Amino acid sequence: MIKRIFAAMDFTGFEEFREHYKLISDDIVLCKVGYQLFYSDGEKVMDFLREEGKSVFLDLKLDDIPNTVEKGIASLSRRFKFDYITVHISGGSAALKAAQKAASESGIKILGVTVLTSLDKNDMLKLGGEGDIAEIIQKRVDVAKEAGIDGVIISYRDLEQGIDTGGLLKVTPGIKYAEEEKGDQKRVATPKEALGKADYIVMGRSLFRFGTKRLKEELK
Ligand code: C5P
């Protein structure tokens, strides 16, 4: 079993999900469920993954006032079995602490989103964020540490640039094989590179395009 790779199940509806799930389920234990799948057939998918005994990362990137975040996670944890959930660090320390409070009783780990990789320095300036993106990311990571959440979503570029994550779990998306087109992504890492610095990586399109055989070769 491959234990440090989250398969991003970015599909619409249960049938499309299950077709792809079959391709990876013998090898991968961690599954990430995001907006696309959760908002199309979430209940069915979550119940299915629970029966399959998979570890689930519910990538709902919550962002609201502390009370709403806390009650939202409490409701989700009553209804579903999952192991990780994302919360935006930009919601502030109190919201992160509220998330942690709701999650800790059920052993769910809170992962903080620092800055979406789709935003650049210009976007951040327009939004009122002064300074370098790396500085903003470091500040947000520090807020995550102080709030006592479990981990952060962090790009390989940030890890390379020396963002200090202390004891937080590091979960890294933006992964492609060396032979793939980089597309519009400025800095992507291969699975092997990223696993040299991150605790876990997230793979979606590349995983399903090349299959688990290619992944096992990479990890040899
Ligand atoms: O690009 P790929 O298909 O591997 O993306 C997998 C997952 O990682 C997606 O579900 C997406 O939400 C997340 N992702 C991210 N930040 C990035 C790239 C992808 O959070 N920079």
Boltz pocket constraint, residues with backbone or C-beta under 6 A from the ligand:
constraints:
  - pocket:
      binder: B
      contacts: [[A, 8], [A, 10], [A, 34], [A, 117], [A, 118], [A, 173], [A, 174], [A, 175], [A, 202], [A, 203], [A, 204], [A, 205], [A, 206]]
      max_distance: 6.0
